[in-house]
Amino acid sequence: MKTIKEMPAMLKFVADAMLGSLARWLRILGYDTIYSKNISDKEILEYAAREGRVVLTRDYGLYRRARKNNLKAVYFETSEIDEMLTILAKRYGISLVIDPNRTRCPICNSDLKKVSRKEVKGKVPDIVLREHSDFWICSKCGKVYWKGTHWITMEKILSKVREQVSRGKGSYGFT
């Protein structure tokens, strides 16, 4: 498994409209991932060609068009997030560790900046402010993040994925 320092820094993705959850996960893991509910197949292929992005899709026709155009692409037969992350970890060696210093905004894909409690006062509930000391804010949309209960849930899922990768499980898609 790759360490954070070995994470393929230039690896970028573009996900089809059916893979919003996967796009958010990849952003949290630090990967620049284009996603929109309204993105067309043509736009996906253009982004992939122009920016060297890997096409992620549940649409077999789109997958075939990407491969025909010599683009990197992954077709997912599964809709389970742990299985999709397992496939990407095996195929591209994506990092399965959340590094808050590399995490991107899961909403808009922009960089996050570590900020003080003082800077988020009034932007988060008082109880969150009292119980947490580390905060990050999106440089574009202004959303504030902290290591709450969602963090624990994500870590459990990533632990399961790391186990699947080490056991050799995960053949739920084509690359």
N, C-alpha and C positions, 0 to 999 in steps of 0.2 A: 504494500500500500504506500502511496506517495505521502510524504510529509507536507506540511503547509508550505515550506520553502521550495519543495519540488513541484508544487501545483503548477500545471501548465498555464502560465500567466496569459498567454495569448489566445487560449481556447475560448471561443465565443459561440453562442447558439442563437438560433431563431426557431421559435416554437409555433406550431399551428394553433388555431383557435380552440382545439380540443385539449390543449395541454397547459392551461393556465396554472394549475397547481404545480406541475413540474417546473414551469418557468419561475414561479416564486421560490421554490426550493433551490434551484440553481443560483438565483440571485442571492439568497441567504448564504449559500456556500461560496459566494464571491465571483460567480461567473456572469459576465455581461450577456444577458439573454433578452433578445427582442421578443415581445409578445403583445398581441392585441386581439381582442375578441373579433375585431373586424378586419384582420389582416387577410389579404387575398393570397392564393397560391402563387400568383405571379410576383407579388411583393416579397414573399418568402424566398422564392428562388433568386430574385434580384439581390436581396440582402446577402444571401449565402454566397453568390458569385462575386459580388462587389467587395464584401468584407471578410471573406473566408470563413463564414459561419457554418456550423454544422446544423443541418435541417433536422428538426425533431418533429415527428408526425405520427398520427394514428390513421392517416389517409394513405392507403397503399398506392393509389394513383399518383399522389404527390411524391411519395418516396421513389417510385419508378422514374418520374420525370427528373427528379434531383439526380439520381444515379446516372440516367441517360446523359445528363449534362456534366458528368464527372464531378458532381458535388458530393461532399461528405453528407451522409444522411442516416438516420436511424428510424426505422418503422417499429412502433410499439404495438404488439397484439394485446398487451395488458393495460389496464387502467390503474393498477395498484402502484402507488408512489414508491414503495420500497423495491418493487421489482424493476421499475424504470430506472431508479438510481443505481441499482445493482448492475443493470445492463451498461449504463454510462460509465460506471467505475471500472468495469471489466474492459470495455472497448476503448475508453479514452483516459482512464486513470484519474478520473476526477477526484478531488479531495472530498472525503466524507467527514470532515471536521469543520465545525463552525468557528471561524476566526473573525471576531467582531471588527478587527481592523481591516478586513478584506470584504466583509459583507456589503452587499448592495441593497438598496431599497427594494423590498419585494413588490411594492406597488408600481414604482416608476423606473426602476433600474438604475437610479443615480447613486453616486457615492454617499456613504454615511460618514458623519463627522462626530467624533467623541466630544461630548459637552458636559458641563458641570450641572449639578442640581439647580443651581441658581438660574442657569439658562433655560431650564425646562419648567420652572415654577409657573403655575397657571396653565401649563400645556398638558399636564398629566394630573390625575387625581391625587389629592394630598396623601392618601395612604401609600400610593406608589412612591411618592417622593420620600416618605419616611422610611419605607422598607427597602429601597434600592439606592445604590450609590453610583452605578454606572449607567450612563444614558448616551444614546446616539441619535442624531437628527439627520434627516435627509436633506442634502444640499439643494434639492430642487423642490420637492413637494412639502417639506417641513414636518413630515410625520416623525414622531418621537418613538424610539424603541428602547427597551430595557430587557434584562434577563428575568422574565416572569415565568408563569406556569407553562406558557407555550414553549419556552426554551427547553424545559425538562421533557416535554412530549417529543420535541424534535430530536433531542439527544437520544431518547429511547428508540426512535425510528432509525436514526443513523447507526446506532449500535447494532440493531437487527440487520441493517444493510451490510455493515462491515463483516458481520458473521456470515451472511450469505455469500459475500465475495470470497471470504477465506475458505468456505466449504465448497466453492465452485458452483453454487446455485445461480440460476438466472439466465434462462434462454428464452426470453419472452419477446424477442424482437429480432429484426434483421438489421444488419449494418452494411 
